[in-house]
Amino acid sequence: MSTLTVKSTAQSAVEGAVKGLPWTVLRLHRAALITWGAGLLAAVAVLVWMYVIGDDARAGAGACSLSPETGLPSCYEAVTESTVHEIYQQGIGLTGTALSYLMFPVAAWAGGALIGRELENGTAQLAWTQSVTPLRWLAAKLAVPALLLTAGTTAAVLLYVWARRDDDPNLVGDWYLTDVFVSTGPAAVAYVLAGLTLGALAGLLTRRALPAVGLGFAATLALYNALDHYRENLWPTVFRTGVPHYELPRSAFQVENGVLLTSGERTQDVPCGDSPPGPGCVPDTEVAGFYSVHHPESHFWPLQFVEAGIALAVAALATAAAFWILRRRTP
């Protein structure tokens, strides 16, 4: 009877350890969970406030007059509204920057605390002796924070887009600016997941907390800079020519512009006009027109989906590499 009781108790403990692994992850990293929750609540509060003061901010950004005959808002009232306008700009800008750079602290935490520290101090190895396989351990380590980060970042992005209202570039910045672009679409979520998996991979490679922080941060920074540099090449651009010289709308993401020569070649030199031909200018007789290479605002979503897809592919590869390394290093 006692033998059966002991076996039953041991079996229940094993099942509890396996089924409760996600809860163990949450409890072990509750400080990070509390910090994440507090940061998310702060972002929600700021964005709701930005939405509330949005109308006053737009009024402060518009023209004003001291004369009532013009029909423009009074400049006396605009003084107060301009202060709200500055607060709105700063609040929206700082929130967008925080969302676009969120992947970096996530990568550092994943490499240092989530994986590296537990391998360094032996906590992970102890868990593996409690009927929790290494692969199941890693799956829980990645799945739980991935779920929380995806849900929280998605909510923050949606609130951020909501708080921007009509996307007036004078208030919230042009859509193609890095911070604005990343923080207003699925790329923000994909970057966070890439940071999580790259950090975890760094932790498994180094098996130490501090080196994992540095390696995870460096890998994430390389991904971020590479996609930022080549963003204009992620979707086919629009090529436009015209005579005389024309101005693209502000909403156009300009990649290249210059002079189209009669020979069919393109150059970024300017027409010489009344000046003698020389370096930096071409004779007017050789100018056939002007050209521009750009992304219209309609390319926002194609660029977002391609960039997010690349970041998710990196996350998938990093995850696969992490499981492969763990399988090779454990019995």
Salt bridges, closest charged atoms under 4 A:
ASP55 OD1 - ARG165 NH1 2.42
GLU118 OE2 - HIS29 NE2 3.24
GLU118 OE2 - LYS141 NZ 2.22
ASP166 OD1 - ARG58 NH2 3.04
ASP167 OD1 - ARG164 NE 2.97
ASP174 OD1 - ARG250 NE 2.92
ASP228 OD1 - ARG231 NH1 2.89
GLU247 OE2 - HIS245 NE2 3.82
GLU307 OE1 - ARG231 NE 2.71
